[in-house]
Amino acid sequence: MMNWRGATAILKNELARFFRTAFGSILSPVLTTSLYIVVFGAAIGGQMDPSQFGGASYGAFIVPGLIMLTLLSESTSNASFGIYMPKFTGAIYELLSAPVGVAETIFGFVGAAALKSLIISAIILITARVFVDYEIAHPVLAVGYVVMVAASFALFGFIIGLWADGFEKLQIVPLLILMPLTFLGGTFYSVQMLAEPWRTVAQFNPIFYLINGLRWTFTGSSDVPIGVAFGFTLAFLVLCVAVIAWIFRTGWRLRE
Amino acid sequence: MGGPILDIRGLEKTYKGGTKALAGVDLTINKGEIFALLGPNGAGKTTLIGAICGLVNPTAGSIHAFGQNTAKSWREARRKIGLVPQELSFDMFDKVIRQVRYSRGMFGCPPDEARIEEVLRSLSLWDKRDAAIRELSGGMKRRVMIAKALAHDPELLFLDEPTAGVDVELRRDMWRQIDALRAAGVTIILTTHYIEEAEEMADRVGVINKGRILLVDDKDAIMAKLGRTEAHFTLATPLAEIPAAFAHYPLTLEEGGMRLVYRGGDGTGKGKREVAELAQTLAGAGVAYTGLETRESTLEDIFVDLVEQGAQEQAA
């Protein structure tokens, strides 16, 4: 039977770690995203033709992409750091010797990482409202979709944290893979603006579907069908859960 | 002492590189006892504890704790087991009380501030409850590790080298705390390479080397079997032979008859008594001596003998 007290203890512990450094954890992504909105949305965006973005202002167009950028990087790095630190300090002994299994660990570590990135994303969304006048066409679906993406990438980050055997590896995936793919996935532009072959190439970027999924919930239109974006995210989530279950069963990178 | 609380059969662990850390360990631990596992560095002590507590995947063998196979009923077993590892491993930036609460919660126990206070007070940490762990001294950090392990009231507690690298005063303090735990009914398994620690604390002693248990017995029984008293009487005048009146004592003459040596006893005090008798009767029998040195063999002598004997057997 699942050890709920154990699961919530891990969740609370991880959240407490986040709130201990809340100032830096929140301020840094909020500042970065605000700069993107000010520079791209307000300064450059004024020169853009709204017809290229489904009639929305450029500032409103980039908000979902920026939220996705934050969600992906924060969920991944929070979760990878969360499980890597106990491995690094040796405190993982307690988790391994406690009556907690894969379900409790995912609930605690991944839940906390996803929650943290959702809190930061919500703050960014509110901050964006100061600079940009955006609407959310499907608010319930937007919340559901954002939660699903945060959970998926927190699971992905958890796997990275287990795999990493040094701080350098912890940074490789978020900085060298996720960040470029997010920028190239249509955060700042619509793929309709790209010439071939880049328009086709962009469709092989998985992040493209995530950004467009969220953009659809904001504007009601996107470059891809919403079902594809939701299906893709759900498949990624299931894959990550399966990988973590395998890791716990075999003890890979956890038990000697 | 109660019945078995832990039963290990044929436990083996071979690491990926081929190192055999455990080579078929059989061991039974009884409820309520303090068991000291002695062994040199690399003997397999930490691997054995790791295998029982879930940190190491054994290659072969079985572990039953509280009558249940830990591979199957791991949740039930782990709820009742506490572990204090050798290394200080926790979130150094967190507060003492929060870390102890965290441990209690992780092991599935409901919040209980009174119990947390009790644990912290018993380890003289209550005044430091709101301090960040990194601000504490090395000894206090080690106590935080123990507090975390005790937070869920384990019935079986593993202490891996609890006094490694701590000063004498703190070591004695730690022994008092271990004694208090035993009085509270906690079964304790401690690994150490300080023989003095095993001699002071343990009810039973096991000696492990190269992944094999070389000996397990009551500490007193080991001392009785292998304990010896040695006394050197430096004589005023040399003796040609041992007087007949002392023939029933295990005596030898050394250094050209200038030294009368007693080697006997069984670790129960018999040796000391016989040396005292000798000291009195030698003077009465006209055998004058100018000096007397006595020495009791310790667990360390026994341990060194066993390890050396094991090495010789393996070489053969």
Contacts between the chains, C-beta under 8 A, distances in Angstrom:
chain1	res1	chain2	res2	distance
A	1	B	75	7.7
A	3	B	75	6.8
A	3	B	108	4.5
A	5	B	105	5.4
A	5	B	106	8.0
A	5	B	108	4.9
A	5	B	109	6.8
A	5	B	110	6.7
A	6	B	105	6.6
A	6	B	106	4.8
A	6	B	107	6.7
A	6	B	108	5.2
A	8	B	105	6.9
A	9	B	101	7.9
A	9	B	102	5.6
A	9	B	104	7.7
A	9	B	105	2.8
A	9	B	106	4.6
A	10	B	106	6.5
A	12	B	102	7.6
A	12	B	105	7.4
A	13	B	91	8.0
A	13	B	98	7.9
A	13	B	102	4.8
A	16	B	94	7.5
A	16	B	98	6.7
A	17	B	91	7.0
A	17	B	94	7.6
A	20	B	93	6.7
A	20	B	94	7.9
A	85	B	91	7.7
A	89	B	89	5.6
A	89	B	90	7.1
A	89	B	91	7.3
A	89	B	92	7.5
A	90	B	85	7.2
A	90	B	87	5.1
A	90	B	89	3.3
A	91	B	89	4.5
A	91	B	90	5.2
A	91	B	91	6.4
A	92	B	89	7.9
A	93	B	53	7.9
A	93	B	55	5.9
A	93	B	83	6.7
A	93	B	85	5.2
A	93	B	89	5.9
A	94	B	83	7.8
A	94	B	89	7.8
A	94	B	90	8.0
A	94	B	103	6.4
A	94	B	106	6.6
A	94	B	148	7.0
A	95	B	106	7.3
A	96	B	53	7.6
A	96	B	54	5.2
A	96	B	55	5.1
A	97	B	53	4.2
A	97	B	54	5.1
A	97	B	55	6.3
A	97	B	78	6.2
A	97	B	81	7.0
A	97	B	83	4.9
A	98	B	78	6.1
A	98	B	106	4.6
A	98	B	107	5.4
A	99	B	74	7.3
A	99	B	75	4.2
A	99	B	76	7.6
A	99	B	78	4.3
A	99	B	79	4.9
A	99	B	107	6.2
A	99	B	108	5.6
A	100	B	106	6.3
A	101	B	75	7.5
A	251	B	57	5.2
A	255	B	54	7.4
A	255	B	55	6.2
A	255	B	56	6.2
A	255	B	57	5.0
A	256	B	15	6.7
A	256	B	50	7.0
A	256	B	55	7.0
A	256	B	56	4.9
A	256	B	57	7.0
